[in-house]
Amino acid sequence: MEGKGAWESLNSKAKEVAEIIYSVGKSTPIRIITHIDADGLCAGGLIAKALRKLKIPFHLSSVKFLSKELISEITSEEYGLFIFLDLGAGYLKEIREALNSEKRVLVLDHHPPVKGSYSGFYLLNPFNEGIDGSHEISGAGIAYLVYRHLIGRDDESLIMAITGALGDQQASEAGFTGINSLLVGLAEKLGVLEVKKDLRLFGGPDYPLVPALQRTYDLNLLGLFQEAKEAVNLLERLKIPLKVGDRAIRLSDLTIEQKRDLFNEIVKQIASRGESGLSALTNLYGEVYLAISEPIGSPTRELSGFSTLLNACGRMGRPDLGIALAMGFRGTVLESALQTLSNYRRVLAEALSKIMEGERTRKEKGVLFLLGGEEIRDTLIGTLTSILSRSKFSKDFFMVIGLAKSGSLVKVSARLTEAGVRVGINLDSLMRRSCVRVGGIGGGHRHAAGGYIPEGEEERFIETILECLGEPKVLE
Ligand SMILES: [Mn+2]
């Protein structure tokens, strides 16, 4: 289904969902469960904002993932309506089993739904309308469709739908497609969004340039501009003044020549980092999404940076800040979120430098293991594994596999290195079988996968990985 037809079918379903929320919410408080990533926080913030406006009481939690246990725990609470946001489509069977007749459940998720018939609850899912939920609409996009019917009009909260889609990396180099591009068009028409091609720095063209360089995610991952003085030195070398009048200089203050010099210099610095800088290079210039409803100079004005900020809040155990930002709160909430973002970066940088010195690593037959234990947060292990797999540090290995304690389980996160991609290892298959053999669950994609194993099984898991590497279907 294409364009308008897809919009209409999804939108009319969203209206039905809004009507359920409104009618049930008049008599009973609502329980919301959302995902902890940037998209999930945007989705949660949107529904929370609408309920707050309607004076419908609710309780919201954000979770790292769903499980059978968590679903039955949550649905046993005393609420009349449960709403799952940005997750749930993979757990329809478990949700149905946990239901009883007095409780109503809404699953608003853009992930592919598991096959099978389900009844007794409402599923709003793009795949059921012929829309590709992996690229054409995010969890926040779905939540926005419900939001607009709850409050009865479109408003500036539409930027959260676009922020969520950016957080889920649904924009390709050519921009958005499907419902996402319709939402962008609607936001432009409403006068809350501007899209233009520019250098993609944190905060956008109207944000102070020095912190913009420091906070741009890809540059930071490469170790560039970690300190303000490195950014200041660069500007001084290019003879770009630090101030305009008595305020800090912004990207939008630069002349075309200055901007070109800055671009060239950043490209040079990225290139000096070798192959690990490739994705930073492709991300450096392109579509920039600006929320013109946000004040000039605010870190929430450029939406890709906004999603970075939300992501950091979720990963550092402060999803409450992310939800509040997505609901529209600023002031001290925004200050704390920015502080959380710098903590996030500091923690990542410290962990990386320890790992580079050989701490917490184990090298076995082509596999670099990162043993996070309790020291590395389970929400950071994936990011660290991914950075390491792209760095020179792992060039003699086929893959990096990180482990970190996660509640009563151990989270596993695996990424292929260039060498691993070249020899054709299938991580989905490797993770699936090795996690299962030690009593856990795993899977994912060819180049990036993960899973969970029981605590205490780490040694056996490492041995199992090495065994599985010799088996068919792992090497293709
Ligand atoms: Mn999502």
Residues whose N, C-alpha, C, O or C-beta is under 5 A from the ligand:
A	BS01	MN	D39 D86 G139 D168
